[in-house]
Amino acid sequence: MNFVVEFYRSRDADEAMLDRVSLEAPNLRAALQGAAALFRSRAMPQIPDRLRISDEDGSELYAGPADGAYPADG
């Protein structure tokens, strides 16, 4: 499945997107693991504190900490 990972920096109510990457993964859990690896390896102008994962149709599947911590109920 193709996912889109967006890395953000949040300040108060404002968000600035730092990077957007396409990622191929079999499911959301694997996409979160891939996003965490990207978080550690990509050079970005600032250190992101949030990420958003969407499917290829743009539906948001995850929004949370940039380290890709998987929700406890997932």
PyMOL Python script that loads the backbone (N, CA, C, O; Angstrom):
from pymol import cmd

cmd.read_pdbstr("""\
ATOM      1  N   MET A   1       0.841  -1.167   0.000  1.00  0.00           N
ATOM      2  CA  MET A   1       0.000   0.000   0.000  1.00  0.00           C
ATOM      3  C   MET A   1       0.894   1.240   0.000  1.00  0.00           C
ATOM      4  O   MET A   1       1.940   1.255   0.649  1.00  0.00           O
ATOM      5  N   ASN A   2       0.491   2.252  -0.709  1.00  0.00           N
ATOM      6  CA  ASN A   2       1.261   3.485  -0.771  1.00  0.00           C
ATOM      7  C   ASN A   2       0.740   4.479   0.265  1.00  0.00           C
ATOM      8  O   ASN A   2      -0.457   4.762   0.315  1.00  0.00           O
ATOM      9  N   PHE A   3       1.638   5.002   1.084  1.00  0.00           N
ATOM     10  CA  PHE A   3       1.318   5.989   2.106  1.00  0.00           C
ATOM     11  C   PHE A   3       2.063   7.278   1.807  1.00  0.00           C
ATOM     12  O   PHE A   3       3.084   7.266   1.120  1.00  0.00           O
ATOM     13  N   VAL A   4       1.555   8.386   2.320  1.00  0.00           N
ATOM     14  CA  VAL A   4       2.235   9.673   2.247  1.00  0.00           C
ATOM     15  C   VAL A   4       2.527  10.094   3.683  1.00  0.00           C
ATOM     16  O   VAL A   4       1.620  10.183   4.511  1.00  0.00           O
ATOM     17  N   VAL A   5       3.794  10.352   3.968  1.00  0.00           N
ATOM     18  CA  VAL A   5       4.228  10.768   5.300  1.00  0.00           C
ATOM     19  C   VAL A   5       4.599  12.240   5.225  1.00  0.00           C
ATOM     20  O   VAL A   5       5.391  12.647   4.375  1.00  0.00           O
ATOM     21  N   GLU A   6       4.024  13.035   6.118  1.00  0.00           N
ATOM     22  CA  GLU A   6       4.330  14.463   6.195  1.00  0.00           C
ATOM     23  C   GLU A   6       4.895  14.755   7.584  1.00  0.00           C
ATOM     24  O   GLU A   6       4.294  14.395   8.596  1.00  0.00           O
ATOM     25  N   PHE A   7       6.048  15.407   7.621  1.00  0.00           N
ATOM     26  CA  PHE A   7       6.689  15.784   8.876  1.00  0.00           C
ATOM     27  C   PHE A   7       6.428  17.260   9.138  1.00  0.00           C
ATOM     28  O   PHE A   7       6.572  18.090   8.241  1.00  0.00           O
ATOM     29  N   TYR A   8       6.040  17.587  10.378  1.00  0.00           N
ATOM     30  CA  TYR A   8       5.674  18.948  10.756  1.00  0.00           C
ATOM     31  C   TYR A   8       6.448  19.418  11.967  1.00  0.00           C
ATOM     32  O   TYR A   8       6.932  18.626  12.775  1.00  0.00           O
ATOM     33  N   ARG A   9       6.547  20.718  12.066  1.00  0.00           N
ATOM     34  CA  ARG A   9       7.032  21.396  13.265  1.00  0.00           C
ATOM     35  C   ARG A   9       5.870  22.223  13.773  1.00  0.00           C
ATOM     36  O   ARG A   9       5.326  23.037  13.027  1.00  0.00           O
ATOM     37  N   SER A  10       5.473  22.033  15.035  1.00  0.00           N
ATOM     38  CA  SER A  10       4.340  22.752  15.621  1.00  0.00           C
ATOM     39  C   SER A  10       4.823  23.819  16.583  1.00  0.00           C
ATOM     40  O   SER A  10       5.736  23.599  17.379  1.00  0.00           O
ATOM     41  N   ARG A  11       4.200  24.960  16.494  1.00  0.00           N
ATOM     42  CA  ARG A  11       4.429  26.049  17.452  1.00  0.00           C
ATOM     43  C   ARG A  11       3.067  26.653  17.741  1.00  0.00           C
ATOM     44  O   ARG A  11       2.422  27.208  16.852  1.00  0.00           O
ATOM     45  N   ASP A  12       2.639  26.543  18.979  1.00  0.00           N
ATOM     46  CA  ASP A  12       1.313  27.005  19.379  1.00  0.00           C
ATOM     47  C   ASP A  12       0.270  26.388  18.452  1.00  0.00           C
ATOM     48  O   ASP A  12       0.172  25.163  18.381  1.00  0.00           O
ATOM     49  N   ALA A  13      -0.501  27.191  17.748  1.00  0.00           N
ATOM     50  CA  ALA A  13      -1.538  26.663  16.852  1.00  0.00           C
ATOM     51  C   ALA A  13      -1.045  26.554  15.409  1.00  0.00           C
ATOM     52  O   ALA A  13      -1.791  26.102  14.540  1.00  0.00           O
ATOM     53  N   ASP A  14       0.193  26.960  15.140  1.00  0.00           N
ATOM     54  CA  ASP A  14       0.724  26.938  13.778  1.00  0.00           C
ATOM     55  C   ASP A  14       1.496  25.653  13.510  1.00  0.00           C
ATOM     56  O   ASP A  14       2.149  25.103  14.397  1.00  0.00           O
ATOM     57  N   GLU A  15       1.408  25.187  12.265  1.00  0.00           N
ATOM     58  CA  GLU A  15       2.179  24.035  11.818  1.00  0.00           C
ATOM     59  C   GLU A  15       2.927  24.414  10.549  1.00  0.00           C
ATOM     60  O   GLU A  15       2.392  25.113   9.687  1.00  0.00           O
ATOM     61  N   ALA A  16       4.157  23.953  10.439  1.00  0.00           N
ATOM     62  CA  ALA A  16       4.945  24.144   9.222  1.00  0.00           C
ATOM     63  C   ALA A  16       5.375  22.769   8.732  1.00  0.00           C
ATOM     64  O   ALA A  16       6.025  22.024   9.465  1.00  0.00           O
ATOM     65  N   MET A  17       5.015  22.426   7.486  1.00  0.00           N
ATOM     66  CA  MET A  17       5.431  21.144   6.931  1.00  0.00           C
ATOM     67  C   MET A  17       6.896  21.234   6.527  1.00  0.00           C
ATOM     68  O   MET A  17       7.297  22.146   5.803  1.00  0.00           O
ATOM     69  N   LEU A  18       7.690  20.282   7.000  1.00  0.00           N
ATOM     70  CA  LEU A  18       9.119  20.263   6.718  1.00  0.00           C
ATOM     71  C   LEU A  18       9.473  19.321   5.582  1.00  0.00           C
ATOM     72  O   LEU A  18      10.437  19.563   4.855  1.00  0.00           O
ATOM     73  N   ASP A  19       8.708  18.250   5.419  1.00  0.00           N
ATOM     74  CA  ASP A  19       9.024  17.272   4.381  1.00  0.00           C
ATOM     75  C   ASP A  19       7.798  16.408   4.114  1.00  0.00           C
ATOM     76  O   ASP A  19       6.977  16.184   5.003  1.00  0.00           O
ATOM     77  N   ARG A  20       7.685  15.929   2.886  1.00  0.00           N
ATOM     78  CA  ARG A  20       6.622  15.006   2.478  1.00  0.00           C
ATOM     79  C   ARG A  20       7.285  13.893   1.673  1.00  0.00           C
ATOM     80  O   ARG A  20       8.039  14.151   0.735  1.00  0.00           O
ATOM     81  N   VAL A  21       6.988  12.639   2.060  1.00  0.00           N
ATOM     82  CA  VAL A  21       7.650  11.485   1.459  1.00  0.00           C
ATOM     83  C   VAL A  21       6.605  10.410   1.166  1.00  0.00           C
ATOM     84  O   VAL A  21       5.729  10.156   1.992  1.00  0.00           O
ATOM     85  N   SER A  22       6.693   9.777  -0.007  1.00  0.00           N
ATOM     86  CA  SER A  22       5.878   8.605  -0.310  1.00  0.00           C
ATOM     87  C   SER A  22       6.572   7.381   0.266  1.00  0.00           C
ATOM     88  O   SER A  22       7.798   7.276   0.236  1.00  0.00           O
ATOM     89  N   LEU A  23       5.780   6.465   0.787  1.00  0.00           N
ATOM     90  CA  LEU A  23       6.330   5.286   1.448  1.00  0.00           C
ATOM     91  C   LEU A  23       5.464   4.078   1.110  1.00  0.00           C
ATOM     92  O   LEU A  23       4.243   4.127   1.253  1.00  0.00           O
ATOM     93  N   GLU A  24       6.080   3.019   0.673  1.00  0.00           N
ATOM     94  CA  GLU A  24       5.381   1.765   0.377  1.00  0.00           C
ATOM     95  C   GLU A  24       5.513   0.865   1.604  1.00  0.00           C
ATOM     96  O   GLU A  24       6.619   0.603   2.076  1.00  0.00           O
ATOM     97  N   ALA A  25       4.358   0.390   2.121  1.00  0.00           N
ATOM     98  CA  ALA A  25       4.352  -0.491   3.290  1.00  0.00           C
ATOM     99  C   ALA A  25       3.092  -1.349   3.241  1.00  0.00           C
ATOM    100  O   ALA A  25       2.093  -0.943   2.648  1.00  0.00           O
ATOM    101  N   PRO A  26       3.127  -2.538   3.860  1.00  0.00           N
ATOM    102  CA  PRO A  26       1.970  -3.431   3.800  1.00  0.00           C
ATOM    103  C   PRO A  26       0.794  -2.984   4.671  1.00  0.00           C
ATOM    104  O   PRO A  26      -0.348  -3.355   4.397  1.00  0.00           O
ATOM    105  N   ASN A  27       1.059  -2.177   5.734  1.00  0.00           N
ATOM    106  CA  ASN A  27      -0.018  -1.734   6.624  1.00  0.00           C
ATOM    107  C   ASN A  27       0.430  -0.482   7.378  1.00  0.00           C
ATOM    108  O   ASN A  27       1.565  -0.028   7.230  1.00  0.00           O
ATOM    109  N   LEU A  28      -0.473   0.066   8.184  1.00  0.00           N
ATOM    110  CA  LEU A  28      -0.174   1.302   8.897  1.00  0.00           C
ATOM    111  C   LEU A  28       0.949   1.122   9.905  1.00  0.00           C
ATOM    112  O   LEU A  28       1.800   2.001  10.038  1.00  0.00           O
ATOM    113  N   ARG A  29       0.971   0.016  10.607  1.00  0.00           N
ATOM    114  CA  ARG A  29       2.041  -0.217  11.592  1.00  0.00           C
ATOM    115  C   ARG A  29       3.412  -0.177  10.910  1.00  0.00           C
ATOM    116  O   ARG A  29       4.343   0.443  11.424  1.00  0.00           O
ATOM    117  N   ALA A  30       3.536  -0.833   9.761  1.00  0.00           N
ATOM    118  CA  ALA A  30       4.802  -0.830   9.016  1.00  0.00           C
ATOM    119  C   ALA A  30       5.112   0.575   8.497  1.00  0.00           C
ATOM    120  O   ALA A  30       6.275   0.977   8.460  1.00  0.00           O
ATOM    121  N   ALA A  31       4.089   1.317   8.098  1.00  0.00           N
ATOM    122  CA  ALA A  31       4.301   2.691   7.639  1.00  0.00           C
ATOM    123  C   ALA A  31       4.826   3.558   8.783  1.00  0.00           C
ATOM    124  O   ALA A  31       5.695   4.403   8.568  1.00  0.00           O
ATOM    125  N   LEU A  32       4.306   3.357   9.994  1.00  0.00           N
ATOM    126  CA  LEU A  32       4.802   4.103  11.152  1.00  0.00           C
ATOM    127  C   LEU A  32       6.262   3.754  11.443  1.00  0.00           C
ATOM    128  O   LEU A  32       7.052   4.635  11.781  1.00  0.00           O
ATOM    129  N   GLN A  33       6.619   2.492  11.315  1.00  0.00           N
ATOM    130  CA  GLN A  33       8.014   2.090  11.515  1.00  0.00           C
ATOM    131  C   GLN A  33       8.908   2.730  10.455  1.00  0.00           C
ATOM    132  O   GLN A  33      10.010   3.186  10.759  1.00  0.00           O
ATOM    133  N   GLY A  34       8.429   2.761   9.211  1.00  0.00           N
ATOM    134  CA  GLY A  34       9.188   3.416   8.145  1.00  0.00           C
ATOM    135  C   GLY A  34       9.313   4.905   8.379  1.00  0.00           C
ATOM    136  O   GLY A  34      10.366   5.489   8.124  1.00  0.00           O
ATOM    137  N   ALA A  35       8.238   5.532   8.864  1.00  0.00           N
ATOM    138  CA  ALA A  35       8.274   6.966   9.152  1.00  0.00           C
ATOM    139  C   ALA A  35       9.279   7.265  10.261  1.00  0.00           C
ATOM    140  O   ALA A  35       9.995   8.264  10.196  1.00  0.00           O
ATOM    141  N   ALA A  36       9.336   6.406  11.279  1.00  0.00           N
ATOM    142  CA  ALA A  36      10.304   6.602  12.361  1.00  0.00           C
ATOM    143  C   ALA A  36      11.730   6.502  11.827  1.00  0.00           C
ATOM    144  O   ALA A  36      12.604   7.260  12.247  1.00  0.00           O
ATOM    145  N   ALA A  37      11.971   5.576  10.908  1.00  0.00           N
ATOM    146  CA  ALA A  37      13.300   5.451  10.304  1.00  0.00           C
ATOM    147  C   ALA A  37      13.627   6.693   9.475  1.00  0.00           C
ATOM    148  O   ALA A  37      14.756   7.183   9.512  1.00  0.00           O
ATOM    149  N   LEU A  38      12.652   7.200   8.733  1.00  0.00           N
ATOM    150  CA  LEU A  38      12.861   8.420   7.953  1.00  0.00           C
ATOM    151  C   LEU A  38      13.143   9.613   8.865  1.00  0.00           C
ATOM    152  O   LEU A  38      13.979  10.461   8.552  1.00  0.00           O
ATOM    153  N   PHE A  39      12.437   9.669   9.994  1.00  0.00           N
ATOM    154  CA  PHE A  39      12.630  10.748  10.964  1.00  0.00           C
ATOM    155  C   PHE A  39      14.094  10.816  11.400  1.00  0.00           C
ATOM    156  O   PHE A  39      14.647  11.903  11.567  1.00  0.00           O
ATOM    157  N   ARG A  40      14.713   9.655  11.581  1.00  0.00           N
ATOM    158  CA  ARG A  40      16.111   9.607  12.035  1.00  0.00           C
ATOM    159  C   ARG A  40      17.113   9.835  10.905  1.00  0.00           C
ATOM    160  O   ARG A  40      18.243  10.250  11.162  1.00  0.00           O
ATOM    161  N   SER A  41      16.714   9.569   9.651  1.00  0.00           N
ATOM    162  CA  SER A  41      17.708   9.578   8.575  1.00  0.00           C
ATOM    163  C   SER A  41      17.622  10.766   7.609  1.00  0.00           C
ATOM    164  O   SER A  41      18.602  11.059   6.924  1.00  0.00           O
ATOM    165  N   ARG A  42      16.498  11.444   7.537  1.00  0.00           N
ATOM    166  CA  ARG A  42      16.355  12.534   6.567  1.00  0.00           C
ATOM    167  C   ARG A  42      16.882  13.849   7.122  1.00  0.00           C
ATOM    168  O   ARG A  42      16.712  14.155   8.303  1.00  0.00           O
ATOM    169  N   ALA A  43      17.520  14.613   6.259  1.00  0.00           N
ATOM    170  CA  ALA A  43      17.973  15.947   6.635  1.00  0.00           C
ATOM    171  C   ALA A  43      16.828  16.921   6.380  1.00  0.00           C
ATOM    172  O   ALA A  43      16.388  17.092   5.243  1.00  0.00           O
ATOM    173  N   MET A  44      16.350  17.559   7.448  1.00  0.00           N
ATOM    174  CA  MET A  44      15.261  18.531   7.333  1.00  0.00           C
ATOM    175  C   MET A  44      15.733  19.848   7.929  1.00  0.00           C
ATOM    176  O   MET A  44      16.625  19.858   8.776  1.00  0.00           O
ATOM    177  N   PRO A  45      15.145  20.960   7.497  1.00  0.00           N
ATOM    178  CA  PRO A  45      15.607  22.266   7.969  1.00  0.00           C
ATOM    179  C   PRO A  45      15.440  22.466   9.476  1.00  0.00           C
ATOM    180  O   PRO A  45      16.185  23.235  10.085  1.00  0.00           O
ATOM    181  N   GLN A  46      14.477  21.785  10.075  1.00  0.00           N
ATOM    182  CA  GLN A  46      14.261  21.807  11.522  1.00  0.00           C
ATOM    183  C   GLN A  46      13.930  20.388  11.957  1.00  0.00           C
ATOM    184  O   GLN A  46      13.663  19.527  11.118  1.00  0.00           O
ATOM    185  N   ILE A  47      13.946  20.141  13.237  1.00  0.00           N
ATOM    186  CA  ILE A  47      13.574  18.822  13.743  1.00  0.00           C
ATOM    187  C   ILE A  47      12.053  18.782  13.892  1.00  0.00           C
ATOM    188  O   ILE A  47      11.484  19.577  14.640  1.00  0.00           O
ATOM    189  N   PRO A  48      11.396  17.866  13.190  1.00  0.00           N
ATOM    190  CA  PRO A  48       9.936  17.794  13.289  1.00  0.00           C
ATOM    191  C   PRO A  48       9.511  17.238  14.646  1.00  0.00           C
ATOM    192  O   PRO A  48      10.235  16.457  15.264  1.00  0.00           O
ATOM    193  N   ASP A  49       8.325  17.651  15.101  1.00  0.00           N
ATOM    194  CA  ASP A  49       7.790  17.084  16.323  1.00  0.00           C
ATOM    195  C   ASP A  49       6.466  16.351  16.093  1.00  0.00           C
ATOM    196  O   ASP A  49       5.948  15.702  17.002  1.00  0.00           O
ATOM    197  N   ARG A  50       5.921  16.455  14.881  1.00  0.00           N
ATOM    198  CA  ARG A  50       4.664  15.783  14.545  1.00  0.00           C
ATOM    199  C   ARG A  50       4.789  15.164  13.158  1.00  0.00           C
ATOM    200  O   ARG A  50       5.567  15.621  12.322  1.00  0.00           O
ATOM    201  N   LEU A  51       4.004  14.113  12.936  1.00  0.00           N
ATOM    202  CA  LEU A  51       3.911  13.562  11.588  1.00  0.00           C
ATOM    203  C   LEU A  51       2.481  13.176  11.305  1.00  0.00           C
ATOM    204  O   LEU A  51       1.685  12.938  12.213  1.00  0.00           O
ATOM    205  N   ARG A  52       2.176  13.121  10.039  1.00  0.00           N
ATOM    206  CA  ARG A  52       0.842  12.731   9.566  1.00  0.00           C
ATOM    207  C   ARG A  52       1.053  11.684   8.479  1.00  0.00           C
ATOM    208  O   ARG A  52       1.902  11.846   7.603  1.00  0.00           O
ATOM    209  N   ILE A  53       0.275  10.615   8.545  1.00  0.00           N
ATOM    210  CA  ILE A  53       0.315   9.586   7.511  1.00  0.00           C
ATOM    211  C   ILE A  53      -1.057   9.511   6.872  1.00  0.00           C
ATOM    212  O   ILE A  53      -2.075   9.400   7.555  1.00  0.00           O
ATOM    213  N   SER A  54      -1.067   9.574   5.551  1.00  0.00           N
ATOM    214  CA  SER A  54      -2.305   9.495   4.772  1.00  0.00           C
ATOM    215  C   SER A  54      -2.188   8.363   3.766  1.00  0.00           C
ATOM    216  O   SER A  54      -1.088   7.939   3.411  1.00  0.00           O
ATOM    217  N   ASP A  55      -3.337   7.883   3.314  1.00  0.00           N
ATOM    218  CA  ASP A  55      -3.298   6.906   2.229  1.00  0.00           C
ATOM    219  C   ASP A  55      -3.170   7.651   0.910  1.00  0.00           C
ATOM    220  O   ASP A  55      -3.136   8.881   0.887  1.00  0.00           O
ATOM    221  N   GLU A  56      -3.101   6.915  -0.175  1.00  0.00           N
ATOM    222  CA  GLU A  56      -2.880   7.557  -1.486  1.00  0.00           C
ATOM    223  C   GLU A  56      -4.051   8.423  -1.930  1.00  0.00           C
ATOM    224  O   GLU A  56      -3.908   9.235  -2.845  1.00  0.00           O
ATOM    225  N   ASP A  57      -5.218   8.259  -1.288  1.00  0.00           N
ATOM    226  CA  ASP A  57      -6.379   9.093  -1.607  1.00  0.00           C
ATOM    227  C   ASP A  57      -6.437  10.353  -0.750  1.00  0.00           C
ATOM    228  O   ASP A  57      -7.320  11.191  -0.934  1.00  0.00           O
ATOM    229  N   GLY A  58      -5.498  10.487   0.185  1.00  0.00           N
ATOM    230  CA  GLY A  58      -5.445  11.677   1.027  1.00  0.00           C
ATOM    231  C   GLY A  58      -6.180  11.540   2.349  1.00  0.00           C
ATOM    232  O   GLY A  58      -6.256  12.510   3.104  1.00  0.00           O
ATOM    233  N   SER A  59      -6.725  10.364   2.655  1.00  0.00           N
ATOM    234  CA  SER A  59      -7.406  10.158   3.928  1.00  0.00           C
ATOM    235  C   SER A  59      -6.375  10.008   5.046  1.00  0.00           C
ATOM    236  O   SER A  59      -5.483   9.163   4.962  1.00  0.00           O
ATOM    237  N   GLU A  60      -6.496  10.824   6.087  1.00  0.00           N
ATOM    238  CA  GLU A  60      -5.562  10.773   7.197  1.00  0.00           C
ATOM    239  C   GLU A  60      -5.760   9.486   7.998  1.00  0.00           C
ATOM    240  O   GLU A  60      -6.874   9.161   8.409  1.00  0.00           O
ATOM    241  N   LEU A  61      -4.659   8.759   8.213  1.00  0.00           N
ATOM    242  CA  LEU A  61      -4.709   7.505   8.953  1.00  0.00           C
ATOM    243  C   LEU A  61      -4.046   7.616  10.320  1.00  0.00           C
ATOM    244  O   LEU A  61      -4.371   6.859  11.235  1.00  0.00           O
ATOM    245  N   TYR A  62      -3.132   8.541  10.458  1.00  0.00           N
ATOM    246  CA  TYR A  62      -2.410   8.730  11.711  1.00  0.00           C
ATOM    247  C   TYR A  62      -1.917  10.162  11.779  1.00  0.00           C
ATOM    248  O   TYR A  62      -1.460  10.718  10.780  1.00  0.00           O
ATOM    249  N   ALA A  63      -2.008  10.755  12.951  1.00  0.00           N
ATOM    250  CA  ALA A  63      -1.382  12.051  13.233  1.00  0.00           C
ATOM    251  C   ALA A  63      -0.891  11.970  14.665  1.00  0.00           C
ATOM    252  O   ALA A  63      -1.667  11.691  15.579  1.00  0.00           O
ATOM    253  N   GLY A  64       0.391  12.213  14.859  1.00  0.00           N
ATOM    254  CA  GLY A  64       0.931  12.102  16.203  1.00  0.00           C
ATOM    255  C   GLY A  64       2.388  12.467  16.267  1.00  0.00           C
ATOM    256  O   GLY A  64       2.907  13.168  15.398  1.00  0.00           O
ATOM    257  N   PRO A  65       3.057  11.980  17.318  1.00  0.00           N
ATOM    258  CA  PRO A  65       4.463  12.323  17.521  1.00  0.00           C
ATOM    259  C   PRO A  65       5.341  11.907  16.343  1.00  0.00           C
ATOM    260  O   PRO A  65       5.083  10.892  15.697  1.00  0.00           O
ATOM    261  N   ALA A  66       6.355  12.679  16.074  1.00  0.00           N
ATOM    262  CA  ALA A  66       7.229  12.427  14.928  1.00  0.00           C
ATOM    263  C   ALA A  66       8.052  11.158  15.073  1.00  0.00           C
ATOM    264  O   ALA A  66       8.614  10.679  14.088  1.00  0.00           O
ATOM    265  N   ASP A  67       8.139  10.594  16.290  1.00  0.00           N
ATOM    266  CA  ASP A  67       8.891   9.358  16.450  1.00  0.00           C
ATOM    267  C   ASP A  67       8.100   8.136  15.978  1.00  0.00           C
ATOM    268  O   ASP A  67       8.616   7.019  15.993  1.00  0.00           O
ATOM    269  N   GLY A  68       6.837   8.349  15.557  1.00  0.00           N
ATOM    270  CA  GLY A  68       6.037   7.250  15.012  1.00  0.00           C
ATOM    271  C   GLY A  68       5.526   6.285  16.055  1.00  0.00           C
ATOM    272  O   GLY A  68       5.252   5.127  15.743  1.00  0.00           O
ATOM    273  N   ALA A  69       5.391   6.743  17.300  1.00  0.00           N
ATOM    274  CA  ALA A  69       4.882   5.864  18.353  1.00  0.00           C
ATOM    275  C   ALA A  69       3.496   5.350  17.981  1.00  0.00           C
ATOM    276  O   ALA A  69       2.586   6.135  17.716  1.00  0.00           O
ATOM    277  N   TYR A  70       3.342   4.039  17.963  1.00  0.00           N
ATOM    278  CA  TYR A  70       2.074   3.439  17.549  1.00  0.00           C
ATOM    279  C   TYR A  70       1.061   3.582  18.678  1.00  0.00           C
ATOM    280  O   TYR A  70       1.395   3.328  19.836  1.00  0.00           O
ATOM    281  N   PRO A  71      -0.164   3.981  18.366  1.00  0.00           N
ATOM    282  CA  PRO A  71      -1.191   4.150  19.414  1.00  0.00           C
ATOM    283  C   PRO A  71      -1.403   2.847  20.191  1.00  0.00           C
ATOM    284  O   PRO A  71      -1.386   1.765  19.604  1.00  0.00           O
ATOM    285  N   ALA A  72      -1.597   2.946  21.479  1.00  0.00           N
ATOM    286  CA  ALA A  72      -1.755   1.765  22.335  1.00  0.00           C
ATOM    287  C   ALA A  72      -2.940   0.912  21.951  1.00  0.00           C
ATOM    288  O   ALA A  72      -2.911  -0.304  22.141  1.00  0.00           O
ATOM    289  N   ASP A  73      -3.991   1.524  21.410  1.00  0.00           N
ATOM    290  CA  ASP A  73      -5.186   0.748  21.056  1.00  0.00           C
ATOM    291  C   ASP A  73      -5.089   0.150  19.664  1.00  0.00           C
ATOM    292  O   ASP A  73      -6.043  -0.488  19.219  1.00  0.00           O
ATOM    293  N   GLY A  74      -3.969   0.327  18.948  1.00  0.00           N
ATOM    294  CA  GLY A  74      -3.843  -0.178  17.598  1.00  0.00           C
ATOM    295  C   GLY A  74      -3.217  -1.476  17.586  1.00  0.00           C
ATOM    296  O   GLY A  74      -3.028  -2.060  16.519  1.00  0.00           O
TER     297      GLY A  74
END
""", "prot")
cmd.dss("prot")
cmd.show_as("cartoon", "prot")
cmd.util.cbc("prot")
cmd.orient("prot")
